[in-house]
Amino acid sequence: MSEIPLTHILFVSTALFFIGLYGLLSRRNLITMLMAIELILNSVNINFLAFNRYLHPDQLHGVFFSLFIITIAAAEAAVAIAVIINLYRTHQSIDVEDAGEMKF
């Protein structure tokens, strides 16, 4: 079985990062922005795993960092969804531009 070159994995990771960055900067919907942040975090996970595989294949440092990031991303998603639901209940909108005009 042939090994996938590191450059291919880094290309996919970079593409995911910039797709997530574009989604974060260009969208106004909070849920879409949350999904873009998740894409960015997944690209970081791919980098950790790729460099762990190619630089230190006998160690698991990259795997542990990736598991930590997945845990943090799950907690961030749970809190963000709770905030988004609360904003929608009180203001009937999850648009970022409408959130700037809201008075709490």
C-alpha positions as CSV (number, residue, x, y, z in Angstrom):
1,M,0.0,0.0,0.0
2,S,1.5,3.3,-1.0
3,E,1.7,6.2,1.4
4,I,0.0,9.5,0.7
5,P,2.6,12.3,0.5
6,L,2.7,15.0,3.2
7,T,2.2,17.8,0.6
8,H,-1.2,16.3,-0.5
9,I,-2.4,16.2,3.1
10,L,-1.2,19.7,3.8
11,F,-3.0,20.9,0.6
12,V,-6.3,19.5,1.8
13,S,-5.7,21.0,5.2
14,T,-4.9,24.4,3.8
15,A,-8.0,24.2,1.5
16,L,-10.2,23.4,4.5
17,F,-8.7,26.2,6.5
18,F,-9.3,28.8,3.8
19,I,-12.8,27.5,3.1
20,G,-13.6,27.9,6.8
21,L,-12.0,31.4,6.9
22,Y,-14.0,32.5,3.9
23,G,-17.2,31.1,5.5
24,L,-16.4,32.9,8.7
25,L,-15.7,36.3,7.1
26,S,-18.4,36.3,4.4
27,R,-21.4,34.9,6.1
28,R,-23.9,36.6,8.4
29,N,-25.7,33.6,9.8
30,L,-24.4,32.5,13.2
31,I,-24.9,28.8,12.5
32,T,-22.9,29.1,9.2
33,M,-20.2,30.9,11.1
34,L,-20.1,28.2,13.7
35,M,-19.7,25.5,11.0
36,A,-16.9,27.6,9.4
37,I,-15.1,27.6,12.8
38,E,-15.5,23.8,12.9
39,L,-13.9,23.5,9.5
40,I,-10.9,25.6,10.7
41,L,-10.5,23.4,13.8
42,N,-10.7,20.3,11.6
43,S,-7.9,21.6,9.3
44,V,-5.7,22.1,12.4
45,N,-6.5,18.5,13.5
46,I,-5.4,17.2,10.1
47,N,-2.1,19.2,10.4
48,F,-1.5,17.7,13.8
49,L,-2.1,14.2,12.6
50,A,-0.1,14.6,9.4
51,F,3.0,16.0,11.1
52,N,2.7,13.4,13.9
53,R,2.6,10.6,11.2
54,Y,5.5,11.9,9.2
55,L,7.8,13.3,11.9
56,H,7.2,11.1,14.9
57,P,5.3,8.0,13.8
58,D,6.2,6.1,17.0
59,Q,4.7,8.8,19.3
60,L,1.1,10.0,19.8
61,H,1.5,13.7,20.6
62,G,-0.4,14.8,17.5
63,V,-3.2,12.4,18.3
64,F,-3.5,13.7,21.9
65,F,-3.6,17.3,20.6
66,S,-6.3,16.4,18.1
67,L,-8.4,14.7,20.8
68,F,-8.0,17.8,22.9
69,I,-9.1,20.1,20.1
70,I,-12.1,17.8,19.3
71,T,-13.2,18.1,23.0
72,I,-12.8,21.8,23.0
73,A,-14.7,22.1,19.7
74,A,-17.6,20.0,21.1
75,A,-17.8,22.2,24.2
76,E,-17.6,25.4,22.0
77,A,-20.4,24.1,19.7
78,A,-22.6,23.3,22.6
79,V,-22.2,26.7,24.2
80,A,-22.5,28.5,20.9
81,I,-25.7,26.7,19.9
82,A,-27.2,27.5,23.3
83,V,-26.4,31.2,22.8
84,I,-27.8,31.1,19.3
85,I,-31.0,29.5,20.4
86,N,-31.4,32.1,23.2
87,L,-30.8,34.9,20.7
88,Y,-33.3,33.5,18.4
89,R,-35.9,33.1,21.1
90,T,-35.5,36.7,22.3
91,H,-34.9,38.6,19.0
92,Q,-36.4,36.2,16.3
93,S,-33.1,36.5,14.3
94,I,-29.7,34.9,14.1
95,D,-28.3,37.4,11.7
96,V,-25.0,38.9,12.8
97,E,-25.9,42.4,11.6
98,D,-29.2,42.3,13.5
99,A,-27.3,41.2,16.7
100,G,-25.2,44.4,16.6
101,E,-28.4,46.5,16.8
102,M,-30.0,44.5,19.6
103,K,-30.3,46.0,23.0
104,F,-29.9,43.7,25.9
